Amino acid sequence: MNSSKLWKVDDYGFVGNGRYYGSTNEEEMMNEILLNGPIVVALNAAPDLYYYSSGIFITNPKDYTTESNEDSRVNPWYFTNHAVVCVGWGETKFNNKMMKYWILKNSWGTQWGE
């Protein structure tokens, strides 16, 4: 990798028709990836994500997703502590049910994950 090369972003935006935080859904995210490539997503990473090695990572989202406001007039802001790149999605059978998943690229180095 050439570390002397500098890359700059010349444009960015939110995925979704509303073009604001919380205005998107799965279908719009998939469409954005298909048309324009990977997207950045923020998540509240569970502590056990650090120990992920392969397969589909499953955790209880209720334990780690907390809303930051109680105003019912607006979409809630969720606490986040990590950003990843979403490069795709899939679907597989798990416990006799179909499960959807996102394919994410993390920044924790080559020793983490698949």
C-alpha positions, -999 to 999 in steps of 0.1 A, spaced: 0 0 0 13 34 -9 10 55 23 20 87 6 -12 88 -15 -39 111 0 -76 104 -7 -103 130 -2 -141 127 -2 -157 153 -25 -194 144 -16 -214 125 9 -249 121 22 -274 100 40 -290 70 25 -327 73 22 -354 94 8 -355 119 37 -317 125 35 -315 128 73 -305 105 102 -329 76 106 -347 80 72 -335 49 56 -344 12 55 -329 -21 44 -341 -18 8 -326 17 4 -293 6 19 -292 -24 -5 -300 -2 -35 -273 23 -25 -247 -5 -23 -258 -19 -57 -257 15 -74 -228 32 -57 -208 7 -38 -201 3 0 -217 25 26 -205 35 61 -227 24 90 -225 32 127 -233 7 153 -232 2 190 -207 -27 190 -213 -53 217 -182 -61 238 -182 -97 225 -178 -84 189 -141 -81 197 -139 -119 199 -157 -126 167 -139 -150 144 -162 -162 117 -198 -168 106 -228 -146 115 -223 -126 146 -254 -127 168 -260 -107 200 -290 -94 218 -295 -59 204 -317 -49 233 -286 -51 255 -266 -27 234 -290 -4 215 -303 24 237 -323 53 225 -309 87 234 -341 107 234 -377 102 244 -394 127 220 -419 106 200 -421 133 173 -387 124 159 -368 92 151 -346 83 181 -309 87 181 -291 55 190 -259 54 209 -230 43 186 -194 35 194 -180 21 161 -182 26 124 -178 -1 97 -182 -4 60 -212 -23 47 -202 -41 15 -232 -64 10 -258 -87 25 -270 -122 25 -296 -146 38 -291 -181 54 -310 -207 73 -303 -205 111 -322 -226 137 -347 -236 109 -355 -200 101 -342 -177 73 -319 -150 87 -308 -119 70 -273 -105 76 -251 -76 65 -215 -82 53 -193 -57 71 -157 -47 67 -141 -38 101 -110 -17 108 -96 -40 135 -69 -56 114 -63 -89 96 -63 -110 128 -100 -101 134 -129 -119 117 -129 -136 84 
